Amino acid sequence: MVTLSIEPLTKQAFAPFGDVVETQGRTPLSINQGYAQRFNGLADIDVVAEGGEVNISWFVASVRPAPIAIRLMERHPLGSQLFMPLNAADWLVVVCTDPSVSSSYRAFAAKGHQGVNYARNCWHHPLLVLEDASAFLVVDRKGDGANLEEYWLSEPLQLGVQSAAS
């Protein structure tokens, strides 16, 4: 089993897979008579293919047993998918360019203030959290069309990710 090393989540490192959603390095707009700050343009929401619409969801995820086994990758050919943690807990992101090529996999340690927006067709692992009952705001596509493709890894291509907490 190949073990992925986990690298910090940065905008530059994650760019081939989508957007890192964070306010660092952004200049906010002052709104609400100066009592709030607004950060615009944090992610490219891409959901209109084949008549799709924006869908806002709330996910609550559980910790997987350690070591975390990567057995399934998925992608969404008709739209992007944004995950933003709501409990400020660190979490993991696993992506690849080709699920049948183990060298194309990357694992990122996301801080609790960082979200990701997986680009349309980006292969990614389902949500990986380090704390039980981790809540996420999810922005993705709803509508007709086949917007989920799954790739189950065969035994020889199985990847293992050691949790940063272990």
DSSP file with accessible surface (Angstrom, degrees, kcal/mol):
  #  RESIDUE AA STRUCTURE BP1 BP2  ACC     N-H-->O    O-->H-N    N-H-->O    O-->H-N    TCO  KAPPA ALPHA  PHI   PSI    X-CA   Y-CA   Z-CA
    1    1 A M              0   0  140      0, 0.0     2,-0.3     0, 0.0   158,-0.2   0.000 360.0 360.0 360.0 130.1    0.0    0.0    0.0
    2    2 A V  E     -a  159   0A  65    156,-1.3   158,-3.8   154,-0.2     2,-0.5  -0.606 360.0-146.0 -79.2 137.4    1.4    3.4   -1.0
    3    3 A T  E     -a  160   0A  85     -2,-0.3     2,-0.3   156,-0.2   158,-0.2  -0.940  10.3-140.7-108.5 122.9    1.3    6.0    1.8
    4    4 A L  E     -a  161   0A  22    156,-2.1   158,-0.5    -2,-0.5     2,-0.3  -0.606  11.7-132.5 -78.0 138.4    0.6    9.6    0.8
    5    5 A S        -     0   0   99     -2,-0.3   102,-0.7   156,-0.1     2,-0.6  -0.688  23.1-127.2 -85.5 146.0    2.6   12.4    2.5
    6    6 A I  E     -c  107   0B  50     -2,-0.3   102,-0.2   100,-0.1    88,-0.0  -0.853  26.2-169.4-101.5 123.7    0.3   15.2    3.6
    7    7 A E  E     -c  108   0B  55    100,-2.6   102,-2.8    -2,-0.6     2,-0.0  -0.725  33.5 -89.0-107.7 158.6    1.3   18.7    2.5
    8    8 A P  E     -c  109   0B  98      0, 0.0     2,-0.7     0, 0.0   102,-0.2  -0.361  44.4-111.5 -63.8 146.1    0.0   22.0    3.7
    9    9 A L        +     0   0    6    100,-1.8     2,-0.3     4,-0.1   102,-0.2  -0.708  49.0 164.5 -81.6 114.9   -3.0   23.3    1.7
   10   10 A T     >  -     0   0   63     -2,-0.7     4,-2.2     1,-0.1     5,-0.2  -0.935  47.7-119.1-128.0 156.3   -2.0   26.4   -0.2
   11   11 A K  H  > S+     0   0   74     -2,-0.3     4,-1.1     1,-0.2     7,-0.1   0.902 114.5  48.9 -59.0 -42.2   -3.7   28.2   -3.1
   12   12 A Q  H  4 S+     0   0  174      1,-0.2     3,-0.4     2,-0.2    -1,-0.2   0.936 112.9  45.0 -66.0 -46.5   -0.7   27.6   -5.4
   13   13 A A  H  4 S+     0   0   18      1,-0.2    -1,-0.2     2,-0.1    -2,-0.2   0.859 118.8  42.9 -67.3 -33.4   -0.4   23.8   -4.6
   14   14 A F  H >X S+     0   0    0     -4,-2.2     3,-2.6     1,-0.2     4,-0.9   0.601  84.2 100.4 -89.6 -10.4   -4.1   23.2   -5.0
   15   15 A A  G >< S+     0   0   63     -4,-1.1     3,-0.6    -3,-0.4    -1,-0.2   0.803  75.1  58.8 -49.9 -39.5   -4.6   25.4   -8.1
   16   16 A P  G 34 S+     0   0   94      0, 0.0    -1,-0.3     0, 0.0    -2,-0.1   0.720 113.5  40.4 -64.9 -14.0   -4.7   22.4  -10.6
   17   17 A F  G <4 S-     0   0    9     -3,-2.6   102,-2.8     1,-0.3     2,-0.3   0.540 124.2 -81.3-110.0 -13.2   -7.7   20.9   -8.6
   18   18 A G  E <<  -I  118   0C  13     -4,-0.9     2,-0.4    -3,-0.6    -1,-0.3  -0.999  66.8 -28.6 148.7-146.6   -9.7   24.1   -7.9
   19   19 A D  E     -I  117   0C  51     98,-2.2    98,-2.8    -2,-0.3     2,-0.5  -0.856  36.5-138.3-113.1 143.0   -9.8   26.9   -5.4
   20   20 A V  E     -I  116   0C   7     -2,-0.4     2,-0.8    96,-0.2    96,-0.3  -0.870  26.6-143.0 -90.3 127.3   -8.7   27.2   -1.8
   21   21 A V  E     +I  115   0C  12     94,-3.0    94,-2.9    -2,-0.5     2,-0.3  -0.843  48.9 117.1 -99.0 105.4  -11.4   29.2    0.0
   22   22 A E        -     0   0   14     -2,-0.8    92,-0.1    92,-0.2    -2,-0.1  -0.970  62.0-128.7-159.5 162.9   -9.9   31.5    2.6
   23   23 A T    >   +     0   0   66     -2,-0.3     3,-2.4    90,-0.2    91,-0.1   0.579  64.4 123.6 -95.4 -10.4   -9.6   35.2    3.2
   24   24 A Q  T 3  S+     0   0  132      1,-0.3    -2,-0.1     3,-0.0     3,-0.1  -0.258  83.2  12.1 -55.0 129.3   -5.9   35.4    3.7
   25   25 A G  T 3  S+     0   0   85      1,-0.3     2,-0.3     0, 0.0    -1,-0.3   0.478 103.8 117.0  82.3   1.7   -4.3   37.9    1.2
   26   26 A R    <   -     0   0   99     -3,-2.4    -1,-0.3    13,-0.0    -3,-0.0  -0.800  61.9-133.8-103.4 146.2   -7.8   39.3    0.3
   27   27 A T        -     0   0  131     -2,-0.3    13,-0.3    -3,-0.1     2,-0.1  -0.870  26.4-141.2 -98.1 120.8   -8.9   42.9    0.9
   28   28 A P        -     0   0   39      0, 0.0     2,-0.4     0, 0.0    11,-0.2  -0.391   7.0-125.0 -80.4 158.7  -12.4   43.0    2.4
   29   29 A L  E     -M   38   0D  93      9,-3.0     9,-2.7    -2,-0.1     2,-0.5  -0.834  25.0-123.7 -94.1 139.1  -15.1   45.5    1.5
   30   30 A S  E     +M   37   0D  91     -2,-0.4     2,-0.3     7,-0.2     7,-0.2  -0.733  44.4 165.0 -82.9 126.6  -16.6   47.4    4.5
   31   31 A I  E > > +M   36   0D  55      5,-2.6     5,-1.6    -2,-0.5     3,-0.6  -0.807  42.1  45.4-133.6 175.8  -20.3   46.8    4.6
   32   32 A N  G > 5S-     0   0   96     -2,-0.3     3,-1.7     1,-0.2    -1,-0.2   0.918 132.2 -52.4  52.7  52.4  -23.3   47.3    6.9
   33   33 A Q  G 3 5S-     0   0  170      1,-0.3    -1,-0.2    -3,-0.2    -2,-0.1   0.792 107.6 -53.6  56.2  31.3  -22.2   50.8    8.0
   34   34 A G  G < 5S+     0   0   48     -3,-0.6    -1,-0.3     2,-0.2    -2,-0.2   0.488 117.2 108.3  86.8   5.6  -18.8   49.5    8.8
   35   35 A Y  T < 5S+     0   0  205     -3,-1.7     2,-0.3    -4,-0.5    -3,-0.2   0.408  78.7  36.0 -96.0   1.8  -19.9   46.7   11.1
   36   36 A A  E   < -M   31   0D  32     -5,-1.6    -5,-2.6     2,-0.0     2,-0.4  -0.984  66.3-140.2-149.3 156.8  -19.0   43.9    8.8
   37   37 A Q  E     -M   30   0D 133     -2,-0.3     2,-0.5    -7,-0.2    -7,-0.2  -0.965  14.6-155.6-118.7 139.9  -16.4   42.9    6.2
   38   38 A R  E     -M   29   0D 135     -9,-2.7    -9,-3.0    -2,-0.4     2,-0.6  -0.965   3.5-162.3-119.7 129.3  -17.2   41.2    2.9
   39   39 A F        -     0   0   58     -2,-0.5     3,-0.3   -11,-0.2     2,-0.2  -0.938  19.0-165.5-108.7 109.7  -14.7   39.1    1.0
   40   40 A N        +     0   0   76     -2,-0.6   -13,-0.1   -13,-0.3    -2,-0.0  -0.528  57.6  25.0 -92.8 161.2  -15.9   38.6   -2.6
   41   41 A G        +     0   0   59     -2,-0.2    -1,-0.2     2,-0.1     3,-0.1   0.827  63.8 147.2  63.2  39.3  -14.7   36.2   -5.3
   42   42 A L        +     0   0   41     -3,-0.3     2,-0.3     1,-0.2   -20,-0.2   0.682  67.9  12.4 -81.4 -17.2  -13.3   33.4   -3.1
   43   43 A A        -     0   0   30    -22,-0.1     2,-1.0    73,-0.1    -1,-0.2  -0.990  69.9-118.7-157.5 152.4  -14.3   30.6   -5.4
   44   44 A D        -     0   0  112     -2,-0.3     2,-0.6    73,-0.1   -25,-0.1  -0.810  30.2-157.1 -94.6  96.8  -15.4   29.9   -9.0
   45   45 A I        -     0   0   62     -2,-1.0     2,-0.6    35,-0.1    95,-0.1  -0.678  13.4-177.9 -79.5 117.8  -18.8   28.2   -8.6
   46   46 A D        +     0   0   44     -2,-0.6    34,-2.4     1,-0.1    95,-0.1  -0.862  31.9 122.9-123.6  91.6  -19.4   26.3  -11.8
   47   47 A V        +     0   0    5     -2,-0.6    95,-0.1    32,-0.3    -1,-0.1   0.391  39.0  94.7-132.6   2.4  -22.8   24.5  -11.8
   48   48 A V    >   +     0   0  110      3,-0.1     3,-1.4    93,-0.1     4,-0.3   0.548  48.6 125.3 -85.7  -3.7  -24.8   25.6  -14.8
   49   49 A A  G >  S+     0   0   19     29,-0.6     3,-1.4     1,-0.3    29,-0.1  -0.243  85.7   2.1 -54.9 137.4  -23.9   22.8  -17.2
   50   50 A E  G 3  S-     0   0  140      1,-0.3    -1,-0.3     2,-0.1    94,-0.2   0.835 137.6 -53.9  52.4  37.4  -27.1   21.1  -18.5
   51   51 A G  G <  S+     0   0   60     -3,-1.4    -1,-0.3     1,-0.2    -2,-0.2   0.687  89.9 163.9  78.7  18.7  -29.4   23.4  -16.6
   52   52 A G    <   -     0   0    7     -3,-1.4     2,-0.3    -4,-0.3    91,-0.2  -0.210  20.6-154.2 -68.7 160.5  -27.9   22.9  -13.2
   53   53 A E  E     -J  142   0C 120     89,-2.6    89,-2.4    -4,-0.0     2,-0.2  -0.899  28.8 -86.3-130.3 161.9  -28.6   25.3  -10.3
   54   54 A V  E     -J  141   0C  76     -2,-0.3     2,-0.4    87,-0.2    87,-0.2  -0.465  41.0-164.3 -69.7 135.4  -26.7   26.2   -7.1
   55   55 A N  E     -J  140   0C  46     85,-2.9    85,-2.4    -2,-0.2     2,-0.5  -0.992   5.4-158.0-122.6 128.8  -27.4   23.9   -4.2
   56   56 A I  E     +J  139   0C 103     -2,-0.4     2,-0.3    83,-0.2    83,-0.2  -0.943  22.1 170.5-108.5 124.7  -26.5   24.8   -0.6
   57   57 A S  E     -J  138   0C  30     81,-3.1    81,-2.9    -2,-0.5     2,-0.5  -0.864  30.5-137.6-128.9 165.8  -26.1   21.9    1.8
   58   58 A W  E     -J  137   0C 166     -2,-0.3     2,-0.4    79,-0.2    79,-0.2  -0.994  23.1-168.7-123.5 119.7  -24.9   21.2    5.4
   59   59 A F  E     -J  136   0C  71     77,-2.8    77,-2.7    -2,-0.5     2,-0.5  -0.890  10.1-162.9-107.5 145.1  -22.8   18.1    5.8
   60   60 A V  E     -J  135   0C  91     -2,-0.4     2,-0.3    75,-0.2    75,-0.2  -0.988  19.9-165.3-125.3 118.2  -21.9   16.5    9.2
   61   61 A A  E     -J  134   0C  13     73,-2.9    73,-1.9    -2,-0.5    72,-0.7  -0.753  10.8-144.6-111.6 153.9  -19.0   14.1    8.9
   62   62 A S        -     0   0   84     -2,-0.3    67,-0.5    70,-0.2     2,-0.2  -0.797  30.9 -98.4-111.4 155.4  -17.4   11.4   11.1
   63   63 A V        -     0   0   64     -2,-0.3    67,-0.1    65,-0.1     3,-0.1  -0.461  35.6-135.2 -70.9 137.3  -13.8   10.4   11.5
   64   64 A R        -     0   0  101     65,-0.5     4,-0.1    -2,-0.2    -1,-0.1  -0.623  35.5 -85.4 -88.5 155.8  -12.8    7.3    9.5
   65   65 A P        -     0   0  112      0, 0.0     4,-0.3     0, 0.0    -1,-0.1  -0.289  62.6 -83.6 -61.5 143.6  -10.6    4.6   11.2
   66   66 A A  S    S+     0   0   65      2,-0.1     2,-0.1    -3,-0.1    96,-0.1  -0.730 113.1  45.3 -94.2 145.2   -6.9    5.2   11.1
   67   67 A P  S    S-     0   0   74      0, 0.0     2,-0.4     0, 0.0    95,-0.2   0.591  95.6-132.5 -70.7 148.5   -4.9    4.7    9.1
   68   68 A I  E     -B  161   0A   5     93,-1.7    93,-2.8    -2,-0.1     2,-0.5  -0.541  17.0-148.5 -72.9 123.2   -7.3    6.2    6.5
   69   69 A A  E     -B  160   0A  21     -2,-0.4     2,-0.9    -4,-0.3    91,-0.2  -0.835   2.6-146.1 -96.4 127.7   -7.6    3.9    3.5
   70   70 A I  E     +B  159   0A   0     89,-3.4    89,-1.4    -2,-0.5     3,-0.1  -0.832  41.3 144.0 -94.6 105.0   -8.3    5.6    0.2
   71   71 A R        +     0   0  126     -2,-0.9    82,-2.9     1,-0.2     2,-0.4   0.559  57.9  45.2-114.9 -19.2  -10.5    3.2   -1.7
   72   72 A L  E     -D  152   0B  22     80,-0.2     2,-0.3    -3,-0.2    -1,-0.2  -0.996  53.5-175.1-136.2 134.1  -12.8    5.5   -3.7
   73   73 A M  E     -D  151   0B   0     78,-2.5    78,-3.1    -2,-0.4     2,-0.3  -0.939  12.5-172.7-121.3 151.0  -12.3    8.6   -5.7
   74   74 A E  E     -DE 150 124B  26     50,-2.8    50,-3.0    -2,-0.3     2,-0.3  -0.938   8.0-171.6-138.9 160.6  -15.1   10.6   -7.2
   75   75 A R  E     -D  149   0B  64     74,-2.0    74,-2.4    -2,-0.3    48,-0.1  -0.972  20.6-135.0-148.3 163.1  -15.6   13.5   -9.5
   76   76 A H    >   -     0   0   20     43,-0.3    45,-1.9    -2,-0.3     3,-1.0  -0.924  13.7-171.9-123.4 100.2  -18.5   15.7  -10.7
   77   77 A P  T 3  S+     0   0   31      0, 0.0    70,-0.1     0, 0.0    -1,-0.1   0.667  83.4  47.5 -70.9 -13.2  -18.5   16.3  -14.5
   78   78 A L  T 3  S+     0   0   15      1,-0.2   -29,-0.6    69,-0.1     2,-0.3   0.410 117.9   3.2-109.2   1.4  -21.3   18.9  -14.4
   79   79 A G    <   -     0   0    1     -3,-1.0    42,-0.4    68,-0.1   -32,-0.3  -0.969  67.1 -97.1-176.4 161.0  -20.2   21.2  -11.7
   80   80 A S        -     0   0    2    -34,-2.4    61,-0.4    -2,-0.3     2,-0.3  -0.281  30.8-146.0 -76.6 169.8  -17.8   22.3   -9.0
   81   81 A Q  E     -K  118   0C  12     37,-1.8    37,-2.9    59,-0.2     2,-0.4  -0.929   9.3-161.3-146.3 116.6  -18.2   21.3   -5.3
   82   82 A L  E     -KL 117 139C  16     57,-3.1    57,-1.8    -2,-0.3     2,-0.4  -0.843   4.0-169.7-105.0 133.8  -17.2   23.6   -2.5
   83   83 A F  E     +KL 116 138C   8     33,-3.2    33,-2.0    -2,-0.4    55,-0.2  -0.990   5.9 178.6-121.5 124.2  -16.6   22.5    1.1
   84   84 A M  E     - L   0 137C  47     53,-2.5    53,-2.9    -2,-0.4    31,-0.2  -0.980  26.4-130.1-127.2 117.1  -16.2   25.1    3.9
   85   85 A P  E     - L   0 136C   9      0, 0.0    51,-0.3     0, 0.0    49,-0.0  -0.390  16.9-169.7 -66.9 144.1  -15.7   23.8    7.5
   86   86 A L  S    S+     0   0   77     49,-3.2    50,-0.2     1,-0.1    26,-0.0   0.501  79.4  55.3-109.9  -9.3  -18.0   25.4   10.1
   87   87 A N  S    S-     0   0   59     48,-0.7     3,-0.1     2,-0.1    -1,-0.1   0.275 102.0-120.2-110.5  11.3  -16.4   24.2   13.3
   88   88 A A        +     0   0   77     24,-0.5    24,-0.5     1,-0.2     2,-0.3   0.668  64.1 144.3  61.9  18.8  -12.9   25.5   12.7
   89   89 A A        -     0   0    4     23,-0.3    -1,-0.2    22,-0.1    -2,-0.1  -0.694  54.2-112.4 -89.7 140.3  -11.4   21.9   12.9
   90   90 A D        +     0   0   68     -2,-0.3    40,-0.9    -3,-0.1     2,-0.3  -0.317  42.5 177.0 -63.8 154.6   -8.6   20.9   10.6
   91   91 A W  E     -FG 110 129B   2     19,-2.3    19,-2.6    38,-0.2     2,-0.3  -0.878  24.3-106.0-152.5 176.3   -9.4   18.3    7.9
   92   92 A L  E     -FG 109 128B   4     36,-2.5    36,-0.8    -2,-0.3     2,-0.4  -0.895  17.1-162.1-118.6 148.6   -7.8   16.4    5.0
   93   93 A V  E     -F  108   0B   1     15,-2.4    15,-3.3    -2,-0.3     2,-0.5  -0.997   6.2-172.6-128.5 126.8   -8.2   16.8    1.3
   94   94 A V  E     +F  107   0B   1     -2,-0.4    31,-2.5    31,-0.3     2,-0.3  -0.990  15.4 160.5-123.3 126.6   -7.1   14.1   -1.2
   95   95 A V  E     -FH 106 124B   0     11,-2.5    11,-2.9    -2,-0.5     2,-0.3  -0.878  12.1-177.4-135.4 166.5   -7.1   14.7   -5.0
   96   96 A C  E     -FH 105 123B   2     27,-1.6    27,-0.8    -2,-0.3     9,-0.2  -0.981  31.4-135.5-158.5 163.5   -5.6   13.2   -8.1
   97   97 A T  S    S+     0   0   99      7,-0.6    -1,-0.1     1,-0.3     8,-0.1   0.743 101.5  16.3 -91.6 -27.5   -5.4   13.8  -11.8
   98   98 A D    >   -     0   0   66      3,-0.3     3,-2.2     1,-0.1    -1,-0.3  -0.899  66.2-152.6-147.0 112.6   -6.0   10.1  -12.7
   99   99 A P  T 3  S+     0   0    5      0, 0.0    -1,-0.1     0, 0.0     6,-0.1   0.704  96.4  58.0 -65.1 -14.6   -7.3    7.7  -10.1
  100  100 A S  T 3  S+     0   0   50      1,-0.1     2,-0.6    53,-0.1    54,-0.0   0.517  95.6  71.7 -90.5  -1.6   -5.6    4.7  -11.8
  101  101 A V    X   -     0   0   56     -3,-2.2     3,-2.1     1,-0.1    -3,-0.3  -0.911  64.9-163.7-117.6 104.9   -2.1    6.4  -11.4
  102  102 A S  G >  S+     0   0   44     -2,-0.6     3,-1.5     1,-0.3    -1,-0.1   0.818  87.2  62.7 -60.6 -29.9   -0.9    6.4   -7.8
  103  103 A S  G 3  S+     0   0  107      1,-0.3    -1,-0.3    -7,-0.0    -2,-0.0   0.639  93.7  64.4 -71.7 -10.2    1.8    9.0   -8.5
  104  104 A S  G <  S+     0   0   17     -3,-2.1    -7,-0.6    -6,-0.3    -1,-0.3   0.500  81.6 104.6 -90.0  -1.5   -0.9   11.5   -9.5
  105  105 A Y  E <   - F   0  96B  13     -3,-1.5     2,-0.3    -4,-0.2    -9,-0.2  -0.538  46.3-176.7 -82.8 144.4   -2.4   11.6   -5.9
  106  106 A R  E     - F   0  95B  77    -11,-2.9   -11,-2.5    -2,-0.2     2,-0.4  -0.996  10.3-157.1-137.4 143.2   -1.9   14.5   -3.5
  107  107 A A  E     -cF   6  94B   2   -102,-0.7  -100,-2.6    -2,-0.3     2,-0.4  -0.970  10.9-165.8-121.6 135.7   -3.0   14.9    0.1
  108  108 A F  E     -cF   7  93B   0    -15,-3.3   -15,-2.4    -2,-0.4     2,-0.8  -0.955  19.7-137.3-125.1 140.8   -3.4   18.2    1.8
  109  109 A A  E     -cF   8  92B  34   -102,-2.8  -100,-1.8    -2,-0.4     2,-0.4  -0.868  27.8-160.2 -93.0 110.5   -3.8   19.3    5.4
  110  110 A A  E     - F   0  91B   1    -19,-2.6   -19,-2.3    -2,-0.8     2,-0.1  -0.786  11.0-131.7 -94.2 135.8   -6.5   21.9    5.5
  111  111 A K    >   -     0   0  112     -2,-0.4     3,-2.3   -21,-0.2   -22,-0.1  -0.436  30.1-104.3 -77.7 160.5   -6.8   24.3    8.4
  112  112 A G  T 3  S+     0   0    7    -24,-0.5   -24,-0.5     1,-0.3   -23,-0.3   0.643 121.5  53.3 -63.9 -13.7  -10.2   24.8   10.0
  113  113 A H  T 3  S+     0   0  105    -25,-0.2     2,-0.5   -26,-0.1    -1,-0.3   0.382  96.0  87.1 -99.3   3.1  -10.5   28.3    8.3
  114  114 A Q    <   -     0   0   11     -3,-2.3     2,-0.2   -92,-0.1   -92,-0.2  -0.890  51.8-178.2-108.9 133.3   -9.8   26.9    4.8
  115  115 A G  E     -I   21   0C   0    -94,-2.9   -94,-3.0    -2,-0.5     2,-0.4  -0.677  15.0-139.9-111.9 172.4  -12.3   25.5    2.5
  116  116 A V  E     -IK  20  83C   0    -33,-2.0   -33,-3.2   -96,-0.3     2,-0.5  -0.982   5.5-155.3-132.3 149.0  -11.8   24.0   -1.0
  117  117 A N  E     -IK  19  82C   1    -98,-2.8   -98,-2.2    -2,-0.4     2,-0.4  -0.945  20.7-145.5-120.0 102.1  -13.8   24.3   -4.2
  118  118 A Y  E     -IK  18  81C   7    -37,-2.9   -37,-1.8    -2,-0.5  -100,-0.3  -0.563  21.6-123.4 -68.5 127.0  -13.1   21.2   -6.3
  119  119 A A    >   -     0   0   40   -102,-2.8     3,-2.2    -2,-0.4   -43,-0.3  -0.248  41.8 -76.6 -64.6 157.1  -13.2   22.2  -10.0
  120  120 A R  T 3  S+     0   0   85      1,-0.3   -40,-0.2   -45,-0.1    -1,-0.2  -0.302 121.7  13.7 -53.0 134.5  -15.5   20.4  -12.3
  121  121 A N  T 3  S+     0   0   71    -45,-1.9     2,-0.5   -42,-0.4    -1,-0.3   0.536  88.5 146.1  73.0   8.8  -14.1   17.0  -13.1
  122  122 A C    <   -     0   0   12     -3,-2.2     2,-0.4   -46,-0.3   -46,-0.3  -0.661  48.9-131.1 -78.1 122.5  -11.6   17.1  -10.3
  123  123 A W  E     + H   0  96B  17    -27,-0.8   -27,-1.6    -2,-0.5     2,-0.3  -0.589  42.1 160.2 -71.7 128.1  -11.0   13.6   -8.8
  124  124 A H  E     -EH  74  95B   2    -50,-3.0   -50,-2.8    -2,-0.4   -29,-0.2  -0.982  40.4-111.7-147.8 156.8  -11.3   13.8   -5.0
  125  125 A H        -     0   0    6    -31,-2.5   -31,-0.3    -2,-0.3     3,-0.2  -0.621  46.6 -96.0 -83.2 148.5  -11.9   11.6   -2.1
  126  126 A P  S    S-     0   0   25      0, 0.0    -1,-0.1     0, 0.0   -32,-0.1  -0.170  71.6 -51.5 -56.3 163.7  -15.1   12.0   -0.1
  127  127 A L        -     0   0   25      1,-0.1     2,-0.5    -3,-0.1   -65,-0.1  -0.012  55.4-165.1 -47.0 129.7  -14.9   14.3    3.0
  128  128 A L  E     +G   92   0B   3    -36,-0.8   -36,-2.5    -3,-0.2     2,-0.3  -0.960  11.8 179.8-123.1 110.5  -12.1   13.4    5.4
  129  129 A V  E     -G   91   0B   3     -2,-0.5   -65,-0.5   -67,-0.5   -38,-0.2  -0.751  29.2-153.3-112.6 159.8  -12.4   14.9    8.9
  130  130 A L  S    S+     0   0   35    -40,-0.9     2,-0.4    -2,-0.3   -39,-0.1   0.432  83.9  50.9-108.0  -5.6  -10.2   14.7   12.0
  131  131 A E  S >  S-     0   0  107    -41,-0.2     3,-0.7   -42,-0.1    -1,-0.1  -1.000  88.4-112.6-133.1 136.1  -12.9   15.4   14.5
  132  132 A D  T 3  S+     0   0  106     -2,-0.4   -70,-0.2     1,-0.2     3,-0.1  -0.273  99.1  24.6 -61.5 153.8  -16.3   13.7   14.8
  133  133 A A  T 3  S+     0   0   68    -72,-0.7     2,-0.5     1,-0.2    -1,-0.2   0.826  80.0 171.2  59.2  36.4  -19.4   15.7   14.0
  134  134 A S  E <   -J   61   0C   2    -73,-1.9   -73,-2.9    -3,-0.7     2,-0.3  -0.680  21.3-147.2 -78.1 122.4  -17.5   18.1   11.8
  135  135 A A  E     -J   60   0C  13     -2,-0.5   -49,-3.2   -75,-0.2   -48,-0.7  -0.712  16.9-175.1 -96.6 142.0  -19.9   20.4   10.0
  136  136 A F  E     -JL  59  85C   1    -77,-2.7   -77,-2.8    -2,-0.3     2,-0.5  -0.994  24.5-136.2-134.9 140.7  -19.4   21.8    6.5
  137  137 A L  E     -JL  58  84C  61    -53,-2.9   -53,-2.5    -2,-0.4     2,-0.4  -0.835  30.4-161.6 -87.4 130.4  -21.3   24.2    4.3
  138  138 A V  E     -JL  57  83C   0    -81,-2.9   -81,-3.1    -2,-0.5     2,-0.5  -0.971  14.3-170.4-122.0 131.0  -21.4   22.7    0.8
  139  139 A V  E     +JL  56  82C  18    -57,-1.8   -57,-3.1    -2,-0.4     2,-0.2  -0.984  33.5 127.6-118.6 115.9  -22.1   24.6   -2.4
  140  140 A D  E     -J   55   0C  24    -85,-2.4   -85,-2.9    -2,-0.5     2,-0.3  -0.754  53.9 -61.9-148.5-161.8  -22.6   22.3   -5.4
  141  141 A R  E     -J   54   0C  16    -61,-0.4     2,-0.3    -2,-0.2   -87,-0.2  -0.713  33.3-175.4-100.9 139.4  -24.9   21.5   -8.3
  142  142 A K  E     +J   53   0C  98    -89,-2.4   -89,-2.6    -2,-0.3     2,-0.2  -0.950  40.3  73.4-124.0 152.4  -28.4   20.3   -8.3
  143  143 A G  S    S-     0   0   49     -2,-0.3     4,-0.1   -91,-0.2   -91,-0.1  -0.783  79.3 -37.3 138.5 178.7  -30.4   19.3  -11.4
  144  144 A D  S    S+     0   0  145     -2,-0.2     2,-0.1   -94,-0.2   -92,-0.0  -0.220  84.9  66.9 -68.9 163.5  -30.7   16.7  -14.0
  145  145 A G  S    S-     0   0   43    -94,-0.0     2,-1.0   -93,-0.0    -2,-0.1  -0.126  90.6 -70.4 106.8 157.8  -27.8   14.9  -15.5
  146  146 A A        +     0   0   83      1,-0.1    -2,-0.1    -2,-0.1    -1,-0.0  -0.724  55.7 161.7 -86.1 100.2  -25.2   12.4  -14.4
  147  147 A N        +     0   0   26     -2,-1.0     2,-0.4    -4,-0.1    -1,-0.1   0.091  50.7  70.6-111.8  21.6  -23.0   14.5  -12.0
  148  148 A L        +     0   0   91    -72,-0.2     2,-0.4   -71,-0.1   -72,-0.2  -0.963  49.2 175.3-139.9 124.8  -21.2   11.8  -10.1
  149  149 A E  E     -D   75   0B  79    -74,-2.4   -74,-2.0    -2,-0.4     2,-0.4  -0.998  13.9-161.8-124.8 129.6  -18.6    9.4  -11.3
  150  150 A E  E     -D   74   0B  96     -2,-0.4     2,-0.4   -76,-0.2   -76,-0.2  -0.890   8.9-165.1-113.5 146.3  -16.9    7.0   -8.9
  151  151 A Y  E     -D   73   0B  75    -78,-3.1   -78,-2.5    -2,-0.4     2,-0.5  -0.972   9.1-156.3-130.0 113.1  -13.7    5.1   -9.3
  152  152 A W  E     -D   72   0B 163     -2,-0.4   -80,-0.2   -80,-0.2     2,-0.2  -0.799  21.2-128.5 -89.6 125.7  -13.0    2.2   -6.8
  153  153 A L        -     0   0   15    -82,-2.9     2,-0.1    -2,-0.5     5,-0.1  -0.500  16.8-126.4 -75.3 140.0   -9.3    1.5   -6.4
  154  154 A S    >>  -     0   0   61     -2,-0.2     3,-1.2     1,-0.1     4,-0.7  -0.390  35.8 -96.4 -76.2 162.4   -8.2   -2.1   -6.9
  155  155 A E  G >4 S+     0   0  137      1,-0.3     3,-1.5     2,-0.2    -1,-0.1   0.902 123.0  52.9 -48.4 -49.3   -6.1   -3.6   -4.1
  156  156 A P  G 34 S+     0   0  109      0, 0.0    -1,-0.3     0, 0.0  -154,-0.2   0.791 111.8  46.5 -63.9 -23.5   -2.7   -2.8   -5.7
  157  157 A L  G <4 S+     0   0   42     -3,-1.2    -2,-0.2  -156,-0.1    -4,-0.1   0.428  81.5 128.6 -97.2   3.2   -3.6    0.9   -6.1
  158  158 A Q    <<  -     0   0    8     -3,-1.5  -156,-1.3    -4,-0.7     2,-0.4  -0.303  45.3-153.7 -61.5 138.0   -5.0    1.4   -2.7
  159  159 A L  E     -aB   2  70A   0    -89,-1.4   -89,-3.4  -158,-0.2     2,-0.4  -0.904   3.3-149.3-115.3 144.7   -3.4    4.4   -0.9
  160  160 A G  E     -aB   3  69A   3   -158,-3.8  -156,-2.1    -2,-0.4     2,-0.5  -0.932   6.8-166.5-114.5 136.0   -3.0    4.9    2.8
  161  161 A V  E     -aB   4  68A   0    -93,-2.8   -93,-1.7    -2,-0.4     2,-0.5  -0.984  15.6-141.6-119.6 121.3   -3.1    8.3    4.4
  162  162 A Q        -     0   0   95   -158,-0.5  -156,-0.1    -2,-0.5   -96,-0.0  -0.690  29.0-114.3 -78.6 129.4   -1.9    8.6    8.0
  163  163 A S    >   -     0   0   18     -2,-0.5     3,-1.5     1,-0.2    -1,-0.1  -0.360  13.1-131.5 -62.3 139.4   -4.1   11.1    9.9
  164  164 A A  T 3  S+     0   0   69      1,-0.3    -1,-0.2    -2,-0.0    -2,-0.0   0.760 108.6  58.3 -63.1 -22.1   -2.2   14.2   11.0
  165  165 A A  T 3         0   0   79      0, 0.0    -1,-0.3     0, 0.0    -2,-0.1   0.607 360.0 360.0 -83.3 -12.2   -3.7   13.6   14.4
  166  166 A S    <         0   0   99     -3,-1.5    -4,-0.0     0, 0.0     0, 0.0  -0.361 360.0 360.0 -95.1 360.0   -2.2   10.1   14.8
